[in-house]
Each structure stands twice: as structure tokens, then as C-alpha cells.
């Protein structure tokens, strides 16, 4: 009589719950590395090398912080603040939006145009109030709509790009002129 086949025992990562061979494709590979080094060191031999290098870097950083510097880190320049990042589901990284106002003129039909204003909300401006003020100032229709990136923007009827920078900086002093950009021929051009 033939032997009964035994079930295969599969080892799963305790961090991401994937088999160790697939941890590198998961969203939290950096969090899995200590577990992989401890439980499956032969699967990722380069992780051991990286871990040893990181430990050496930490020791060098501690020495540098106390005032003792090594020859290899003497020429290293100090880096500025790292950009603030936010993790989304699936491990995707979302960077913090830059504070800038983008003004774009979109031509519809032959003579009609729409001026879109994006990014005012990053300066604490309520878009509904801003659209009312823009509509009154330029005597046109202005509305808050969702743009192609699912962010709200202000659409103003007509080509008002000639006066809008001065109006924005006068009405909302929190918005500096150097943070306002035009999109011309697909290129971002500073307004100042």
C-alpha cells in the first residue's frame, strides 16, 4: 500500500504574512527584514551584509554625534530635513503637497476660455468664498469643481490670467507671489 502524502509545511513571515520568498514584493519589506535575518538568513544573504553596514553606520553616527569623527564620514555633508511622507494602503507613498497655486487657461470652442485656479486650499483659503470673490471682481461666472485628479479647483469663465495674480496676493496675504505659477504650453512658469 502506498504511503499517504504528507502536507507541505510552509513558513510564513510574522510581519506581512507572506511566504519569505515573497516578502520583498510586499508593502512592508523594510519591516520584514529583521524577521528574515533572524529566521531565514540563507534566503536573503545580502540582507546580512546590509545589516552589518547599517550597524557600522550607526556606530559612526554615534561617534560623530559625540564629537569623534571617522575618516570616512569626515567629508560627508549633512542632509536637510527629509520630505514628509505618508503611507497609503498597499504601501504606496504619498508625498505632502507643495504649497503652490497653479493657474491654467483652457480654451474651449474657438474664442471661449476658462481659467482654472488650483491649490488655493493649501493656504487655508475656502474655495467657495474664493470663487464668489473672483466672480464678483471679474464679473464672470466662477465655480468650485473637481478636477481630473479628484482635487477641487476653481473654474472662472474667461481669460482673467492677466489680473488674477495681483488679486490673489491682495485678497489673501498668506499666498506669496513666488508660490503662484502659470501653466503655459504644458510648462510651469513662475508668475513673478
C-alpha positions in Angstrom: 0.0 0.0 0.0 1.3 3.5 -0.9 2.3 5.9 1.7 -0.1 8.8 2.4 1.3 12.1 1.1 2.2 14.5 3.9 1.1 18.1 3.8 3.8 20.6 2.9 4.8 22.9 5.8 5.1 26.5 4.6 6.8 29.0 6.7 5.1 32.4 6.7 6.5 35.8 7.7 5.1 37.0 11.0 5.2 40.6 9.8 3.5 40.6 6.4 2.0 37.0 6.5 3.5 36.1 3.1 6.0 33.3 2.5 9.5 34.6 3.0 10.3 34.3 -0.7 7.6 36.9 -1.4 8.3 39.4 1.4 10.4 41.6 -0.9 7.3 42.1 -3.1 5.1 43.1 -0.1 4.4 46.6 1.1 6.4 46.3 4.4 9.7 44.7 3.2 11.7 47.1 5.5 9.7 45.9 8.5 10.2 42.2 7.4 14.0 42.5 7.2 14.8 41.9 10.9 12.5 38.8 10.9 14.0 37.5 7.7 17.6 37.9 9.0 16.7 36.1 12.2 14.6 33.2 10.8 15.7 32.7 7.1 19.2 34.2 6.7 20.1 31.9 3.8 17.2 33.2 1.7 18.4 36.8 1.5 22.2 36.7 2.2 22.6 40.4 1.0 20.3 41.4 4.0 23.0 40.3 6.4 25.6 42.4 4.6 23.2 45.4 4.7 22.6 44.9 8.4 26.3 44.8 9.1 26.8 48.0 7.1 23.9 49.7 8.9 25.3 48.8 12.3 28.7 50.2 11.3 26.9 53.4 10.1 25.1 53.7 13.4 28.3 53.4 15.3 29.9 56.0 13.1 26.9 58.3 13.6 27.1 57.9 17.4 30.8 58.7 17.3 30.1 61.7 15.2 27.4 62.9 17.5 29.7 62.8 20.5 32.4 64.7 18.6 34.6 61.9 17.4 34.6 61.6 13.6 35.9 58.8 11.5 37.9 59.5 8.3 35.2 58.1 6.0 32.5 60.3 7.4 34.6 63.5 7.7 33.7 64.6 4.1 30.0 63.7 4.4 27.6 66.6 4.1 24.7 66.9 6.5 21.4 66.4 4.7 18.4 68.7 5.3 15.0 67.7 6.6 13.6 64.6 4.8 10.4 65.3 3.0 7.3 64.3 5.0 5.8 61.2 3.5 2.5 59.4 4.2 1.8 55.7 3.6 -1.3 54.8 1.7 -2.9 51.3 1.6 -0.8 48.9 -0.4 2.4 50.5 0.6 2.2 53.4 -1.8 3.9 56.6 -0.6 2.0 59.9 -0.7 4.2 63.0 -0.5 3.0 66.1 1.1 1.6 68.6 -1.4 3.7 71.6 -2.2 2.1 74.9 -1.3 1.7 76.5 -4.7 -1.2 78.0 -6.7 -1.4 76.9 -10.3 -3.3 79.0 -12.8 -4.1 77.5 -16.2 -6.0 78.9 -19.1 -8.1 76.2 -21.0 -9.5 77.2 -24.4 -12.9 75.7 -25.3 -14.5 76.2 -28.7 -12.6 78.9 -30.6 -13.0 82.1 -28.6 -14.2 80.9 -25.2 -11.8 80.1 -22.4 -11.8 79.0 -18.8 -9.2 80.0 -16.2 -8.6 77.3 -13.6 -7.1 78.0 -10.2 -5.7 75.1 -8.3 -4.0 75.0 -4.8 -5.6 77.9 -3.0 -6.9 75.5 -0.3 -3.3 74.7 0.7 -3.0 78.2 2.0 -6.2 77.9 4.1 -8.5 79.7 1.7 -12.1 78.4 1.5 -12.7 77.7 -2.2 -16.4 78.6 -2.1 -15.6 82.1 -0.7 -12.7 82.5 -3.2 -14.9 81.6 -6.2 -17.5 84.2 -5.1 -14.9 86.9 -4.8 -13.3 86.0 -8.1 -16.8 86.1 -9.8 -17.6 89.5 -8.3 -14.2 91.0 -9.1 -14.1 89.9 -12.7 -17.8 90.0 -13.4 -17.9 86.4 -14.6 -19.2 83.0 -13.5 -16.9 81.2 -11.1 -17.5 77.7 -9.5 -15.7 75.1 -7.5 -15.4 71.8 -9.4 -13.5 68.6 -9.0 -10.5 68.4 -11.4 -9.1 65.4 -13.1 -7.0 64.5 -10.1 -10.1 64.5 -7.8 -8.9 67.7 -6.1 -11.2 70.7 -6.0 -10.3 73.7 -8.2 -11.9 77.0 -9.2 -13.1 77.4 -12.7 -13.6 81.0 -13.8 -15.2 81.9 -17.2 -13.0 84.0 -19.4 -9.3 84.7 -19.6 -8.5 86.6 -16.4 -4.9 85.4 -16.1 -3.6 89.0 -16.6 -5.1 90.3 -13.4 -5.5 87.3 -11.2 -2.1 87.2 -9.6 -2.4 90.7 -8.2 -5.9 90.0 -7.0 -4.9 86.7 -5.2 -1.9 88.4 -3.4 -4.0 91.4 -2.4 -7.1 89.5 -1.2 -5.2 86.7 0.6 -1.9 87.9 2.0 -0.9 84.4 3.1 -0.4 83.5 -0.5 3.0 84.8 -1.6 3.6 85.8 -5.2 6.5 83.4 -5.6 4.1 80.5 -4.9 1.9 81.3 -7.9 2.6 79.6 -11.2 1.1 79.6 -14.7 0.9 76.6 -17.0 1.8 77.8 -20.5 2.3 75.3 -23.3 2.5 72.5 -20.8 5.3 74.1 -18.8 5.1 75.6 -15.3 6.2 79.2 -15.4 6.5 81.4 -12.2 4.1 84.3 -12.1 6.7 86.7 -10.6 
